[in-house]
């Protein structure tokens, strides 16, 4: 009689899969439903791509309150008269996701575009958070630190 060694991780994976899939199959439950997202910075803006296939664009709601962006969308459950479901893996119902937004973002200029089942959010960096050059005054005149073209002339003029 041969026995297979017990693998606790395998048992945990099976339990997780069972619970996760049950959450996806239950029309009333959206706890297992997710909104996969890619987020990156490109120059002076952050861009998020959020997968929302099959969602009616009219059902998408985006709110910003106290640096928290809340995204809600709804995917209706498929209706099939006299159907005996064999598998229901596609989540339906209302989905929500929240993002905590840091300081230095222009929350009043967020743009949203929904195309081909993907919601794209563009969040610009606020003007006050962008790098800028600071002028330094010296002896009654001021010049920008790091300017290269007139540094020698300004130094000569100040020492004369």
URMOLIN-V226770 format. One record per helix or strand. SS is the DSSP state (H for helix, E for strand). FROM is the first residue (numbers start at 1). TO is the last residue. Records with the same first field share a line. If there is no record, write none. Layout:
BEGIN
SS=FROM-TO, FROM-TO
END
This chain:
BEGIN
H=8-25, 57-59, 107-109, 127-129, 151-159
E=37-42, 45-51, 61-65, 68-75, 93-100, 105-105, 111-115, 118-125, 135-138, 141-144
END
